[in-house]
Amino acid sequence: MITLENISTGEVFEGQEIEYFVDDETLIGEVYLDGDLIYQALDVMNDNQLDHALKTEFKVLEEASDIFSDFNE
């Protein structure tokens, strides 16, 4: 589970998969959480710059997968 909290607004997003997309022509970076666009940044050239920009706007919390969840069912 991935939880993203917007530092400015307090808005919280939760999901399972985070994806980064950088358009090489426009230099616009987009971050998707479970396929939903949650963040855009201008003037980024790669995933590392986009990740850094995301972390200046959001608190990112990632929980490790519960390897024992299958045993509790």
All heavy atoms as a GROMACS GRO file, in nm:
protein
  589
    1MET      N    1   0.085  -0.118   0.000
    1MET     CA    2   0.000   0.000   0.000
    1MET      C    3   0.090   0.125   0.000
    1MET      O    4   0.185   0.133   0.075
    1MET     CB    5  -0.089   0.000   0.123
    1MET     CG    6  -0.169   0.127   0.144
    1MET     SD    7  -0.304   0.152   0.030
    1MET     CE    8  -0.422   0.037   0.091
    2ILE      N    9   0.057   0.216  -0.087
    2ILE     CA   10   0.130   0.343  -0.097
    2ILE      C   11   0.033   0.454  -0.057
    2ILE      O   12  -0.079   0.460  -0.105
    2ILE     CB   13   0.180   0.367  -0.240
    2ILE    CG1   14   0.276   0.256  -0.283
    2ILE    CG2   15   0.247   0.504  -0.250
    2ILE    CD1   16   0.307   0.257  -0.431
    3THR      N   17   0.077   0.540   0.034
    3THR     CA   18  -0.002   0.654   0.077
    3THR      C   19   0.074   0.781   0.046
    3THR      O   20   0.191   0.795   0.083
    3THR     CB   21  -0.033   0.647   0.228
    3THR    OG1   22  -0.098   0.524   0.257
    3THR    CG2   23  -0.121   0.763   0.271
    4LEU      N   24   0.010   0.873  -0.025
    4LEU     CA   25   0.068   1.003  -0.058
    4LEU      C   26  -0.017   1.110   0.007
    4LEU      O   27  -0.138   1.112  -0.010
    4LEU     CB   28   0.070   1.025  -0.209
    4LEU     CG   29   0.153   0.927  -0.290
    4LEU    CD1   30   0.124   0.944  -0.438
    4LEU    CD2   31   0.299   0.951  -0.265
    5GLU      N   32   0.046   1.200   0.084
    5GLU     CA   33  -0.025   1.310   0.148
    5GLU      C   34   0.031   1.442   0.097
    5GLU      O   35   0.150   1.469   0.107
    5GLU     CB   36  -0.012   1.304   0.300
    5GLU     CG   37  -0.087   1.416   0.369
    5GLU     CD   38  -0.072   1.413   0.520
    5GLU    OE1   39  -0.022   1.313   0.575
    5GLU    OE2   40  -0.110   1.512   0.584
    6ASN      N   41  -0.057   1.524   0.039
    6ASN     CA   42  -0.017   1.655  -0.010
    6ASN      C   43   0.020   1.742   0.109
    6ASN      O   44  -0.061   1.762   0.200
    6ASN     CB   45  -0.130   1.718  -0.091
    6ASN     CG   46  -0.088   1.847  -0.157
    6ASN    OD1   47  -0.043   1.940  -0.092
    6ASN    ND2   48  -0.104   1.853  -0.288
    7ILE      N   49   0.142   1.794   0.110
    7ILE     CA   50   0.192   1.872   0.224
    7ILE      C   51   0.112   2.001   0.240
    7ILE      O   52   0.084   2.043   0.352
    7ILE     CB   53   0.342   1.901   0.208
    7ILE    CG1   54   0.421   1.770   0.212
    7ILE    CG2   55   0.392   1.999   0.313
    7ILE    CD1   56   0.567   1.782   0.171
    8SER      N   57   0.073   2.064   0.131
    8SER     CA   58   0.002   2.192   0.137
    8SER      C   59  -0.144   2.178   0.177
    8SER      O   60  -0.194   2.256   0.257
    8SER     CB   61   0.008   2.263   0.001
    8SER     OG   62   0.140   2.285  -0.038
    9THR      N   63  -0.213   2.079   0.118
    9THR     CA   64  -0.358   2.068   0.138
    9THR      C   65  -0.400   1.961   0.237
    9THR      O   66  -0.512   1.964   0.285
    9THR     CB   67  -0.428   2.040   0.004
    9THR    OG1   68  -0.389   1.910  -0.042
    9THR    CG2   69  -0.395   2.146  -0.099
   10GLY      N   70  -0.312   1.864   0.262
   10GLY     CA   71  -0.349   1.754   0.350
   10GLY      C   72  -0.427   1.644   0.280
   10GLY      O   73  -0.465   1.546   0.342
   11GLU      N   74  -0.453   1.660   0.150
   11GLU     CA   75  -0.526   1.560   0.074
   11GLU      C   76  -0.445   1.431   0.069
   11GLU      O   77  -0.324   1.434   0.048
   11GLU     CB   78  -0.554   1.612  -0.066
   11GLU     CG   79  -0.645   1.524  -0.147
   11GLU     CD   80  -0.681   1.586  -0.282
   11GLU    OE1   81  -0.622   1.688  -0.320
   11GLU    OE2   82  -0.768   1.528  -0.348
   12VAL      N   83  -0.512   1.318   0.086
   12VAL     CA   84  -0.445   1.188   0.093
   12VAL      C   85  -0.490   1.100  -0.023
   12VAL      O   86  -0.610   1.093  -0.054
   12VAL     CB   87  -0.476   1.118   0.228
   12VAL    CG1   88  -0.419   0.977   0.231
   12VAL    CG2   89  -0.422   1.200   0.344
   13PHE      N   90  -0.394   1.035  -0.085
   13PHE     CA   91  -0.420   0.939  -0.192
   13PHE      C   92  -0.362   0.806  -0.149
   13PHE      O   93  -0.252   0.800  -0.095
   13PHE     CB   94  -0.352   0.983  -0.323
   13PHE     CG   95  -0.397   1.116  -0.374
   13PHE    CD1   96  -0.326   1.230  -0.342
   13PHE    CD2   97  -0.508   1.126  -0.455
   13PHE    CE1   98  -0.366   1.354  -0.390
   13PHE    CE2   99  -0.550   1.249  -0.504
   13PHE     CZ  100  -0.478   1.363  -0.471
   14GLU      N  101  -0.436   0.696  -0.174
   14GLU     CA  102  -0.386   0.563  -0.142
   14GLU      C  103  -0.400   0.472  -0.262
   14GLU      O  104  -0.497   0.483  -0.339
   14GLU     CB  105  -0.465   0.503  -0.025
   14GLU     CG  106  -0.441   0.574   0.105
   14GLU     CD  107  -0.514   0.509   0.221
   14GLU    OE1  108  -0.617   0.443   0.198
   14GLU    OE2  109  -0.466   0.524   0.334
   15GLY      N  110  -0.303   0.385  -0.281
   15GLY     CA  111  -0.307   0.292  -0.392
   15GLY      C  112  -0.201   0.186  -0.380
   15GLY      O  113  -0.126   0.180  -0.281
   16GLN      N  114  -0.193   0.104  -0.482
   16GLN     CA  115  -0.100  -0.009  -0.481
   16GLN      C  116   0.022   0.013  -0.571
   16GLN      O  117   0.129  -0.038  -0.543
   16GLN     CB  118  -0.172  -0.136  -0.528
   16GLN     CG  119  -0.286  -0.177  -0.438
   16GLN     CD  120  -0.242  -0.213  -0.298
   16GLN    OE1  121  -0.138  -0.277  -0.279
   16GLN    NE2  122  -0.318  -0.173  -0.200
   17GLU      N  123   0.003   0.090  -0.681
   17GLU     CA  124   0.111   0.101  -0.779
   17GLU      C  125   0.131   0.247  -0.819
   17GLU      O  126   0.036   0.316  -0.855
   17GLU     CB  127   0.078   0.019  -0.903
   17GLU     CG  128   0.186   0.019  -1.007
   17GLU     CD  129   0.150  -0.067  -1.128
   17GLU    OE1  130   0.039  -0.119  -1.136
   17GLU    OE2  131   0.237  -0.078  -1.214
   18ILE      N  132   0.255   0.294  -0.813
   18ILE     CA  133   0.288   0.430  -0.854
   18ILE      C  134   0.370   0.423  -0.984
   18ILE      O  135   0.456   0.337  -0.998
   18ILE     CB  136   0.364   0.505  -0.743
   18ILE    CG1  137   0.369   0.654  -0.771
   18ILE    CG2  138   0.500   0.447  -0.718
   18ILE    CD1  139   0.412   0.738  -0.652
   19GLU      N  140   0.334   0.510  -1.079
   19GLU     CA  141   0.403   0.512  -1.208
   19GLU      C  142   0.446   0.654  -1.240
   19GLU      O  143   0.374   0.750  -1.214
   19GLU     CB  144   0.310   0.464  -1.320
   19GLU     CG  145   0.261   0.322  -1.303
   19GLU     CD  146   0.158   0.286  -1.409
   19GLU    OE1  147   0.202   0.257  -1.522
   19GLU    OE2  148   0.039   0.290  -1.378
   20TYR      N  149   0.564   0.666  -1.300
   20TYR     CA  150   0.617   0.795  -1.343
   20TYR      C  151   0.621   0.799  -1.495
   20TYR      O  152   0.657   0.699  -1.560
   20TYR     CB  153   0.760   0.814  -1.291
   20TYR     CG  154   0.770   0.818  -1.141
   20TYR    CD1  155   0.802   0.704  -1.068
   20TYR    CD2  156   0.749   0.937  -1.073
   20TYR    CE1  157   0.812   0.709  -0.930
   20TYR    CE2  158   0.759   0.942  -0.935
   20TYR     CZ  159   0.790   0.828  -0.864
   20TYR     OH  160   0.800   0.832  -0.729
   21PHE      N  161   0.583   0.912  -1.553
   21PHE     CA  162   0.590   0.930  -1.697
   21PHE      C  163   0.647   1.068  -1.726
   21PHE      O  164   0.599   1.169  -1.674
   21PHE     CB  165   0.451   0.919  -1.760
   21PHE     CG  166   0.450   0.950  -1.908
   21PHE    CD1  167   0.498   0.858  -2.000
   21PHE    CD2  168   0.406   1.072  -1.954
   21PHE    CE1  169   0.499   0.887  -2.135
   21PHE    CE2  170   0.407   1.102  -2.089
   21PHE     CZ  171   0.453   1.009  -2.180
   22VAL      N  172   0.753   1.073  -1.808
   22VAL     CA  173   0.815   1.200  -1.846
   22VAL      C  174   0.808   1.212  -1.998
   22VAL      O  175   0.857   1.124  -2.070
   22VAL     CB  176   0.962   1.209  -1.799
   22VAL    CG1  177   1.025   1.339  -1.847
   22VAL    CG2  178   0.969   1.200  -1.647
   23ASP      N  179   0.746   1.319  -2.047
   23ASP     CA  180   0.740   1.347  -2.190
   23ASP      C  181   0.869   1.418  -2.230
   23ASP      O  182   0.894   1.530  -2.186
   23ASP     CB  183   0.618   1.432  -2.222
   23ASP     CG  184   0.596   1.452  -2.370
   23ASP    OD1  185   0.696   1.466  -2.445
   23ASP    OD2  186   0.480   1.455  -2.412
   24ASP      N  187   0.948   1.354  -2.313
   24ASP     CA  188   1.078   1.407  -2.353
   24ASP      C  189   1.068   1.536  -2.434
   24ASP      O  190   1.160   1.617  -2.434
   24ASP     CB  191   1.157   1.304  -2.433
   24ASP     CG  192   1.193   1.181  -2.351
   24ASP    OD1  193   1.204   1.194  -2.228
   24ASP    OD2  194   1.210   1.073  -2.410
   25GLU      N  195   0.958   1.556  -2.505
   25GLU     CA  196   0.943   1.676  -2.588
   25GLU      C  197   0.897   1.797  -2.508
   25GLU      O  198   0.949   1.907  -2.526
   25GLU     CB  199   0.845   1.648  -2.702
   25GLU     CG  200   0.899   1.549  -2.803
   25GLU     CD  201   0.802   1.520  -2.915
   25GLU    OE1  202   0.704   1.597  -2.932
   25GLU    OE2  203   0.823   1.420  -2.986
   26THR      N  204   0.801   1.778  -2.418
   26THR     CA  205   0.747   1.891  -2.342
   26THR      C  206   0.813   1.908  -2.206
   26THR      O  207   0.794   2.011  -2.140
   26THR     CB  208   0.596   1.874  -2.320
   26THR    OG1  209   0.573   1.756  -2.242
   26THR    CG2  210   0.521   1.865  -2.452
   27LEU      N  211   0.887   1.805  -2.161
   27LEU     CA  212   0.952   1.803  -2.029
   27LEU      C  213   0.850   1.815  -1.916
   27LEU      O  214   0.878   1.871  -1.810
   27LEU     CB  215   1.060   1.910  -2.018
   27LEU     CG  216   1.174   1.899  -2.118
   27LEU    CD1  217   1.274   2.011  -2.097
   27LEU    CD2  218   1.242   1.763  -2.111
   28ILE      N  219   0.732   1.761  -1.939
   28ILE     CA  220   0.629   1.755  -1.835
   28ILE      C  221   0.631   1.614  -1.776
   28ILE      O  222   0.627   1.516  -1.850
   28ILE     CB  223   0.489   1.788  -1.890
   28ILE    CG1  224   0.486   1.933  -1.938
   28ILE    CG2  225   0.382   1.763  -1.786
   28ILE    CD1  226   0.358   1.973  -2.007
   29GLY      N  227   0.637   1.606  -1.644
   29GLY     CA  228   0.635   1.478  -1.576
   29GLY      C  229   0.501   1.456  -1.510
   29GLY      O  230   0.441   1.550  -1.458
   30GLU      N  231   0.455   1.333  -1.514
   30GLU     CA  232   0.327   1.298  -1.453
   30GLU      C  233   0.346   1.178  -1.362
   30GLU      O  234   0.421   1.086  -1.393
   30GLU     CB  235   0.223   1.266  -1.560
   30GLU     CG  236   0.195   1.383  -1.652
   30GLU     CD  237   0.100   1.349  -1.765
   30GLU    OE1  238   0.092   1.230  -1.805
   30GLU    OE2  239   0.037   1.443  -1.814
   31VAL      N  240   0.274   1.180  -1.249
   31VAL     CA  241   0.277   1.070  -1.154
   31VAL      C  242   0.135   1.014  -1.144
   31VAL      O  243   0.039   1.088  -1.124
   31VAL     CB  244   0.325   1.114  -1.015
   31VAL    CG1  245   0.324   0.997  -0.918
   31VAL    CG2  246   0.464   1.174  -1.023
   32TYR      N  247   0.126   0.884  -1.162
   32TYR     CA  248  -0.003   0.814  -1.155
   32TYR      C  249  -0.002   0.718  -1.037
   32TYR      O  250   0.097   0.650  -1.011
   32TYR     CB  251  -0.027   0.735  -1.283
   32TYR     CG  252  -0.044   0.821  -1.406
   32TYR    CD1  253   0.067   0.862  -1.480
   32TYR    CD2  254  -0.170   0.861  -1.447
   32TYR    CE1  255   0.052   0.942  -1.592
   32TYR    CE2  256  -0.186   0.941  -1.559
   32TYR     CZ  257  -0.075   0.981  -1.631
   32TYR     OH  258  -0.090   1.060  -1.742
   33LEU      N  259  -0.114   0.712  -0.968
   33LEU     CA  260  -0.132   0.616  -0.860
   33LEU      C  261  -0.250   0.528  -0.898
   33LEU      O  262  -0.363   0.579  -0.912
   33LEU     CB  263  -0.157   0.686  -0.727
   33LEU     CG  264  -0.162   0.598  -0.603
   33LEU    CD1  265  -0.028   0.528  -0.580
   33LEU    CD2  266  -0.199   0.679  -0.480
   34ASP      N  267  -0.226   0.401  -0.921
   34ASP     CA  268  -0.326   0.307  -0.970
   34ASP      C  269  -0.397   0.359  -1.095
   34ASP      O  270  -0.518   0.346  -1.112
   34ASP     CB  271  -0.429   0.275  -0.862
   34ASP     CG  272  -0.371   0.192  -0.749
   34ASP    OD1  273  -0.262   0.135  -0.766
   34ASP    OD2  274  -0.434   0.184  -0.642
   35GLY      N  275  -0.320   0.421  -1.185
   35GLY     CA  276  -0.374   0.467  -1.311
   35GLY      C  277  -0.437   0.605  -1.309
   35GLY      O  278  -0.475   0.658  -1.412
   36ASP      N  279  -0.449   0.667  -1.192
   36ASP     CA  280  -0.507   0.800  -1.180
   36ASP      C  281  -0.397   0.905  -1.168
   36ASP      O  282  -0.307   0.891  -1.084
   36ASP     CB  283  -0.598   0.810  -1.056
   36ASP     CG  284  -0.718   0.716  -1.065
   36ASP    OD1  285  -0.773   0.701  -1.176
   36ASP    OD2  286  -0.756   0.658  -0.962
   37LEU      N  287  -0.407   1.010  -1.249
   37LEU     CA  288  -0.309   1.119  -1.243
   37LEU      C  289  -0.324   1.194  -1.111
   37LEU      O  290  -0.433   1.240  -1.077
   37LEU     CB  291  -0.332   1.216  -1.360
   37LEU     CG  292  -0.241   1.337  -1.365
   37LEU    CD1  293  -0.096   1.297  -1.388
   37LEU    CD2  294  -0.287   1.433  -1.474
   38ILE      N  295  -0.214   1.204  -1.035
   38ILE     CA  296  -0.221   1.274  -0.907
   38ILE      C  297  -0.126   1.392  -0.899
   38ILE      O  298  -0.139   1.476  -0.809
   38ILE     CB  299  -0.196   1.180  -0.788
   38ILE    CG1  300  -0.059   1.115  -0.801
   38ILE    CG2  301  -0.306   1.076  -0.777
   38ILE    CD1  302  -0.011   1.052  -0.673
   39TYR      N  303  -0.028   1.401  -0.993
   39TYR     CA  304   0.070   1.508  -0.984
   39TYR      C  305   0.134   1.532  -1.120
   39TYR      O  306   0.159   1.439  -1.195
   39TYR     CB  307   0.179   1.470  -0.883
   39TYR     CG  308   0.286   1.575  -0.867
   39TYR    CD1  309   0.261   1.695  -0.803
   39TYR    CD2  310   0.414   1.553  -0.917
   39TYR    CE1  311   0.360   1.792  -0.789
   39TYR    CE2  312   0.514   1.649  -0.904
   39TYR     CZ  313   0.485   1.768  -0.840
   39TYR     OH  314   0.582   1.863  -0.828
   40GLN      N  315   0.158   1.661  -1.150
   40GLN     CA  316   0.232   1.700  -1.270
   40GLN      C  317   0.341   1.798  -1.232
   40GLN      O  318   0.322   1.880  -1.143
   40GLN     CB  319   0.140   1.768  -1.371
   40GLN     CG  320   0.049   1.673  -1.444
   40GLN     CD  321  -0.029   1.745  -1.553
   40GLN    OE1  322  -0.082   1.852  -1.530
   40GLN    NE2  323  -0.034   1.685  -1.670
   41ALA      N  324   0.455   1.788  -1.300
   41ALA     CA  325   0.567   1.879  -1.276
   41ALA      C  326   0.620   1.926  -1.411
   41ALA      O  327   0.618   1.853  -1.509
   41ALA     CB  328   0.678   1.807  -1.198
   42LEU      N  329   0.666   2.050  -1.414
   42LEU     CA  330   0.723   2.109  -1.534
   42LEU      C  331   0.875   2.102  -1.528
   42LEU      O  332   0.934   2.099  -1.421
   42LEU     CB  333   0.679   2.254  -1.549
   42LEU     CG  334   0.528   2.279  -1.553
   42LEU    CD1  335   0.500   2.428  -1.555
   42LEU    CD2  336   0.466   2.211  -1.672
   43ASP      N  337   0.937   2.100  -1.644
   43ASP     CA  338   1.083   2.105  -1.657
   43ASP      C  339   1.155   1.990  -1.587
   43ASP      O  340   1.251   2.010  -1.514
   43ASP     CB  341   1.139   2.238  -1.607
   43ASP     CG  342   1.090   2.356  -1.690
   43ASP    OD1  343   1.075   2.339  -1.811
   43ASP    OD2  344   1.067   2.463  -1.631
   44VAL      N  345   1.104   1.868  -1.606
   44VAL     CA  346   1.175   1.750  -1.556
   44VAL      C  347   1.224   1.669  -1.675
   44VAL      O  348   1.158   1.662  -1.779
   44VAL     CB  349   1.086   1.663  -1.464
   44VAL    CG1  350   1.052   1.736  -1.337
   44VAL    CG2  351   0.960   1.618  -1.534
   45MET      N  352   1.343   1.612  -1.661
   45MET     CA  353   1.403   1.539  -1.772
   45MET      C  354   1.406   1.388  -1.752
   45MET      O  355   1.428   1.314  -1.846
   45MET     CB  356   1.546   1.590  -1.795
   45MET     CG  357   1.551   1.730  -1.843
   45MET     SD  358   1.721   1.773  -1.882
   45MET     CE  359   1.720   1.947  -1.849
   46ASN      N  360   1.386   1.344  -1.626
   46ASN     CA  361   1.390   1.200  -1.602
   46ASN      C  362   1.310   1.165  -1.477
   46ASN      O  363   1.260   1.253  -1.407
   46ASN     CB  364   1.535   1.151  -1.590
   46ASN     CG  365   1.612   1.225  -1.483
   46ASN    OD1  366   1.563   1.246  -1.372
   46ASN    ND2  367   1.735   1.265  -1.514
   47ASP      N  368   1.297   1.036  -1.450
   47ASP     CA  369   1.219   0.988  -1.336
   47ASP      C  370   1.275   1.036  -1.202
   47ASP      O  371   1.200   1.061  -1.108
   47ASP     CB  372   1.211   0.836  -1.336
   47ASP     CG  373   1.121   0.782  -1.445
   47ASP    OD1  374   1.057   0.862  -1.517
   47ASP    OD2  375   1.115   0.658  -1.460
   48ASN      N  376   1.407   1.048  -1.193
   48ASN     CA  377   1.468   1.093  -1.067
   48ASN      C  378   1.428   1.236  -1.034
   48ASN      O  379   1.397   1.267  -0.919
   48ASN     CB  380   1.620   1.081  -1.073
   48ASN     CG  381   1.666   0.938  -1.072
   48ASN    OD1  382   1.597   0.848  -1.026
   48ASN    ND2  383   1.784   0.914  -1.127
   49GLN      N  384   1.430   1.324  -1.134
   49GLN     CA  385   1.387   1.462  -1.111
   49GLN      C  386   1.239   1.468  -1.076
   49GLN      O  387   1.198   1.546  -0.990
   49GLN     CB  388   1.414   1.549  -1.234
   49GLN     CG  389   1.560   1.580  -1.255
   49GLN     CD  390   1.581   1.671  -1.376
   49GLN    OE1  391   1.496   1.684  -1.462
   49GLN    NE2  392   1.699   1.732  -1.381
   50LEU      N  393   1.158   1.386  -1.142
   50LEU     CA  394   1.015   1.382  -1.113
   50LEU      C  395   0.989   1.330  -0.972
   50LEU      O  396   0.906   1.385  -0.898
   50LEU     CB  397   0.944   1.295  -1.216
   50LEU     CG  398   0.792   1.283  -1.204
   50LEU    CD1  399   0.725   1.420  -1.203
   50LEU    CD2  400   0.736   1.196  -1.317
   51ASP      N  401   1.062   1.228  -0.931
   51ASP     CA  402   1.049   1.174  -0.795
   51ASP      C  403   1.086   1.280  -0.691
   51ASP      O  404   1.018   1.296  -0.590
   51ASP     CB  405   1.137   1.050  -0.779
   51ASP     CG  406   1.120   0.984  -0.644
   51ASP    OD1  407   1.006   0.949  -0.608
   51ASP    OD2  408   1.222   0.969  -0.573
   52HIS      N  409   1.193   1.354  -0.718
   52HIS     CA  410   1.235   1.461  -0.626
   52HIS      C  411   1.127   1.570  -0.618
   52HIS      O  412   1.093   1.616  -0.508
   52HIS     CB  413   1.368   1.521  -0.672
   52HIS     CG  414   1.413   1.635  -0.587
   52HIS    ND1  415   1.464   1.617  -0.460
   52HIS    CD2  416   1.411   1.769  -0.608
   52HIS    CE1  417   1.493   1.735  -0.408
   52HIS    NE2  418   1.461   1.829  -0.495
   53ALA      N  419   1.072   1.610  -0.732
   53ALA     CA  420   0.966   1.711  -0.734
   53ALA      C  421   0.842   1.662  -0.658
   53ALA      O  422   0.780   1.738  -0.582
   53ALA     CB  423   0.930   1.746  -0.878
   54LEU      N  424   0.807   1.535  -0.676
   54LEU     CA  425   0.693   1.478  -0.605
   54LEU      C  426   0.714   1.485  -0.454
   54LEU      O  427   0.623   1.523  -0.379
   54LEU     CB  428   0.671   1.333  -0.648
   54LEU     CG  429   0.561   1.256  -0.574
   54LEU    CD1  430   0.424   1.306  -0.617
   54LEU    CD2  431   0.574   1.107  -0.598
   55LYS      N  432   0.834   1.451  -0.410
   55LYS     CA  433   0.862   1.447  -0.266
   55LYS      C  434   0.872   1.586  -0.203
   55LYS      O  435   0.872   1.597  -0.081
   55LYS     CB  436   0.986   1.363  -0.239
   55LYS     CG  437   0.958   1.216  -0.265
   55LYS     CD  438   1.079   1.128  -0.242
   55LYS     CE  439   1.041   0.983  -0.268
   55LYS     NZ  440   1.156   0.895  -0.263
   56THR      N  441   0.882   1.692  -0.284
   56THR     CA  442   0.876   1.827  -0.228
   56THR      C  443   0.732   1.870  -0.205
   56THR      O  444   0.707   1.962  -0.129
   56THR     CB  445   0.947   1.931  -0.318
   56THR    OG1  446   0.881   1.936  -0.443
   56THR    CG2  447   1.094   1.898  -0.335
   57GLU      N  448   0.638   1.802  -0.270
   57GLU     CA  449   0.495   1.836  -0.259
   57GLU      C  450   0.416   1.737  -0.175
   57GLU      O  451   0.311   1.771  -0.121
   57GLU     CB  452   0.432   1.843  -0.398
   57GLU     CG  453   0.492   1.946  -0.489
   57GLU     CD  454   0.453   2.089  -0.454
   57GLU    OE1  455   0.342   2.107  -0.400
   57GLU    OE2  456   0.534   2.179  -0.479
   58PHE      N  457   0.465   1.613  -0.166
   58PHE     CA  458   0.392   1.506  -0.099
   58PHE      C  459   0.480   1.433   0.001
   58PHE      O  460   0.599   1.415  -0.022
   58PHE     CB  461   0.343   1.402  -0.202
   58PHE     CG  462   0.227   1.445  -0.286
   58PHE    CD1  463   0.248   1.519  -0.400
   58PHE    CD2  464   0.097   1.412  -0.251
   58PHE    CE1  465   0.142   1.559  -0.481
   58PHE    CE2  466  -0.009   1.450  -0.330
   58PHE     CZ  467   0.013   1.525  -0.445
   59LYS      N  468   0.416   1.387   0.109
   59LYS     CA  469   0.479   1.287   0.197
   59LYS      C  470   0.445   1.152   0.136
   59LYS      O  471   0.329   1.124   0.105
   59LYS     CB  472   0.418   1.292   0.337
   59LYS     CG  473   0.451   1.415   0.416
   59LYS     CD  474   0.386   1.402   0.553
   59LYS     CE  475   0.384   1.533   0.626
   59LYS     NZ  476   0.308   1.524   0.752
   60VAL      N  477   0.546   1.070   0.116
   60VAL     CA  478   0.526   0.940   0.055
   60VAL      C  479   0.550   0.832   0.159
   60VAL      O  480   0.659   0.823   0.216
   60VAL     CB  481   0.620   0.918  -0.066
   60VAL    CG1  482   0.597   0.782  -0.128
   60VAL    CG2  483   0.602   1.029  -0.168
   61LEU      N  484   0.448   0.750   0.183
   61LEU     CA  485   0.459   0.641   0.279
   61LEU      C  486   0.431   0.510   0.205
   61LEU      O  487   0.328   0.496   0.140
   61LEU     CB  488   0.358   0.656   0.393
   61LEU     CG  489   0.364   0.788   0.470
   61LEU    CD1  490   0.244   0.801   0.562
   61LEU    CD2  491   0.492   0.796   0.549
   62GLU      N  492   0.523   0.417   0.215
   62GLU     CA  493   0.504   0.287   0.152
   62GLU      C  494   0.508   0.181   0.260
   62GLU      O  495   0.602   0.175   0.338
   62GLU     CB  496   0.612   0.260   0.048
   62GLU     CG  497   0.607   0.353  -0.070
   62GLU     CD  498   0.708   0.316  -0.178
   62GLU    OE1  499   0.716   0.197  -0.209
   62GLU    OE2  500   0.774   0.407  -0.228
   63GLU      N  501   0.403   0.099   0.265
   63GLU     CA  502   0.400  -0.011   0.360
   63GLU      C  503   0.447  -0.136   0.289
   63GLU      O  504   0.408  -0.163   0.176
   63GLU     CB  505   0.257  -0.032   0.412
   63GLU     CG  506   0.206   0.085   0.494
   63GLU     CD  507   0.064   0.061   0.542
   63GLU    OE1  508   0.015  -0.053   0.534
   63GLU    OE2  509   0.003   0.158   0.587
   64ALA      N  510   0.528  -0.213   0.358
   64ALA     CA  511   0.574  -0.340   0.302
   64ALA      C  512   0.456  -0.435   0.288
   64ALA      O  513   0.361  -0.432   0.367
   64ALA     CB  514   0.680  -0.402   0.394
   65SER      N  515   0.459  -0.518   0.187
   65SER     CA  516   0.354  -0.617   0.169
   65SER      C  517   0.354  -0.711   0.287
   65SER      O  518   0.458  -0.752   0.337
   65SER     CB  519   0.377  -0.695   0.040
   65SER     OG  520   0.373  -0.612  -0.070
   66ASP      N  521   0.235  -0.747   0.330
   66ASP     CA  522   0.221  -0.839   0.441
   66ASP      C  523   0.235  -0.981   0.389
   66ASP      O  524   0.142  -1.036   0.331
   66ASP     CB  525   0.085  -0.819   0.509
   66ASP     CG  526   0.067  -0.905   0.631
   66ASP    OD1  527   0.163  -0.976   0.671
   66ASP    OD2  528  -0.043  -0.901   0.690
   67ILE      N  529   0.353  -1.039   0.410
   67ILE     CA  530   0.379  -1.173   0.357
   67ILE      C  531   0.298  -1.280   0.428
   67ILE      O  532   0.285  -1.391   0.378
   67ILE     CB  533   0.529  -1.207   0.361
   67ILE    CG1  534   0.580  -1.207   0.505
   67ILE    CG2  535   0.609  -1.112   0.275
   67ILE    CD1  536   0.720  -1.261   0.520
   68PHE      N  537   0.242  -1.248   0.544
   68PHE     CA  538   0.166  -1.347   0.619
   68PHE      C  539   0.017  -1.335   0.596
   68PHE      O  540  -0.060  -1.413   0.651
   68PHE     CB  541   0.196  -1.334   0.768
   68PHE     CG  542   0.340  -1.362   0.801
   68PHE    CD1  543   0.425  -1.261   0.839
   68PHE    CD2  544   0.392  -1.490   0.790
   68PHE    CE1  545   0.557  -1.285   0.868
   68PHE    CE2  546   0.524  -1.516   0.818
   68PHE     CZ  547   0.608  -1.413   0.857
   69SER      N  548  -0.028  -1.241   0.514
   69SER     CA  549  -0.173  -1.222   0.496
   69SER      C  550  -0.240  -1.346   0.438
   69SER      O  551  -0.355  -1.375   0.472
   69SER     CB  552  -0.200  -1.101   0.406
   69SER     OG  553  -0.148  -1.124   0.277
   70ASP      N  554  -0.170  -1.420   0.353
   70ASP     CA  555  -0.231  -1.541   0.295
   70ASP      C  556  -0.252  -1.651   0.400
   70ASP      O  557  -0.340  -1.733   0.386
   70ASP     CB  558  -0.141  -1.597   0.184
   70ASP     CG  559  -0.135  -1.505   0.064
   70ASP    OD1  560  -0.230  -1.425   0.046
   70ASP    OD2  561  -0.036  -1.510  -0.009
   71PHE      N  562  -0.175  -1.649   0.506
   71PHE     CA  563  -0.187  -1.752   0.608
   71PHE      C  564  -0.302  -1.726   0.704
   71PHE      O  565  -0.348  -1.815   0.772
   71PHE     CB  566  -0.057  -1.765   0.688
   71PHE     CG  567   0.059  -1.806   0.604
   71PHE    CD1  568   0.165  -1.721   0.579
   71PHE    CD2  569   0.064  -1.934   0.547
   71PHE    CE1  570   0.271  -1.758   0.501
   71PHE    CE2  571   0.171  -1.972   0.468
   71PHE     CZ  572   0.275  -1.884   0.446
   72ASN      N  573  -0.350  -1.603   0.711
   72ASN     CA  574  -0.455  -1.566   0.804
   72ASN      C  575  -0.594  -1.590   0.748
   72ASN      O  576  -0.692  -1.574   0.817
   72ASN     CB  577  -0.441  -1.419   0.844
   72ASN     CG  578  -0.315  -1.393   0.923
   72ASN    OD1  579  -0.268  -1.482   0.995
   72ASN    ND2  580  -0.260  -1.275   0.910
   73GLU      N  581  -0.605  -1.630   0.624
   73GLU     CA  582  -0.736  -1.650   0.562
   73GLU      C  583  -0.791  -1.787   0.587
   73GLU      O  584  -0.728  -1.882   0.609
   73GLU     CB  585  -0.729  -1.622   0.412
   73GLU     CG  586  -0.694  -1.481   0.384
   73GLU     CD  587  -0.681  -1.452   0.235
   73GLU    OE1  588  -0.700  -1.544   0.153
   73GLU    OE2  589  -0.653  -1.337   0.201
   0.00000   0.00000   0.00000
